[in-house]
Amino acid sequence: LRTKVAVASRDAKHNAVRTFVGVDEVHMRRLSQLLPGELIDVVPWREAFAQRVRMAVAPANIARMEFDEGQRLAQVELADTDAARRLLEDQAHRQLVNRFVGGRVDLSIIAASA
């Protein structure tokens, strides 16, 4: 399982990811206790829809993406990797991608050329 947390700061002088993780990763250890066995990614919040899509599907690699930021829709073709296959096989994970980006992301895998 993988959890993604997007964080932001109203003060540009503060690194939101570093602040969230905490000194000696104390906040991350606490979060890991609450979510045992999950990989946790802490990423900076991005307003741009395409950037949120990229963060949401990581570690899968995007081969091609078409999107309509106004409608918050994206068609994403992922490179054929284990990470992409796991993402597509897990309905709950695909739903979390949509929630993370605040829109609809249609995912598919593009076959590697021989």
N, C-alpha and C positions, 0 to 999 in steps of 0.2 A: 504494500500500500504506500501511497505517496500523498503527502499533504503539502499544499502550497499556501503560503501566507504572503500577501502583498501589503507592504507598509509604506507610509509616507510621513513626511514631517512638514509642518507649516513654516518651519524655520530652515532656510536653505543652508545654514551653517551646520546643521545637524545631519549626520548620516543615519537615516531611519533604520536601515538594516542593522548596522552596528549597535544602535541603541536597543533595538528589539532583541537581538541576540544576547546582549548584556555582558558585563564584565565577567571574565572567566566562563562565558557561555551559561551563566546561571539561569537565564530565562529559557534558553534552549533545553537545558536539562529538565526544567520543570515541564515544559511542553512535551518533551519526550516521555516523561512519566505519565502525562495525561493521555498520550497517544502511543502506547507501547507497540513496538514493532514497525512503526511507520517511518518512512524516510520523510524528512521535513525540509522543504525548500523555503527560504525566506528571500523574497525578491522585492525590489523597489516597485512601488505602484507606478504605472504609466497611464496617462490619459489616452494615449493613442491606441485605438482598437487593435491595430495590427501588432503592436508590441505586446499587448496583453495576450493575444492569440499565441505568439511565439513563446512567451513564458508559460502559458497554460499547457502546451503540448510537450514542452521540454521534459525529459531529455530526447524525445523523438525529434528528428530533423525534418524541417519543412523543405520539400523539393519544389513546390509551387503553391502559391496562394493568390486567390482573387477575393476581394472583399469590398463591401459597401459599408463604409463607416457610419453613414447616416442611418442606415437600416440595421446596423450591427449584425451583419450576416457575413460569413466567410466560408469559402470552399477551399479546403486545404488538402493537398496531396503530400503525404509523408514518404520519405525515403524508406525503403523496405529494410527495416532493422527489427531486432527483438523488441526494442522499446516501442516502436510503432505498432507492432502486432499485439503487444500486451494492451496498449491503449485502445485499440479497436475491438479487442475481445471483451473488454470490461465495460458493460453498459453504465455502471455507476460512475466510472472514471470519465466517460464521455459526457455524462450529465454534469459532472463537476467542472469540466472544461467550459461548458456553456455558462455555468453560474459564475465561474471565475472571470470570464470576459464580459459578462453582462449582455450576452447576445446568443446567436446560434452559429455553431461551427459544425459544418459537415465535413467529416474526415474520411479519407480513403488512402490506400497505399499505392504508390506508383511502382510498378515493377522495374527492377534494375535491368538495364539493357545489357545484353550479352556481349 
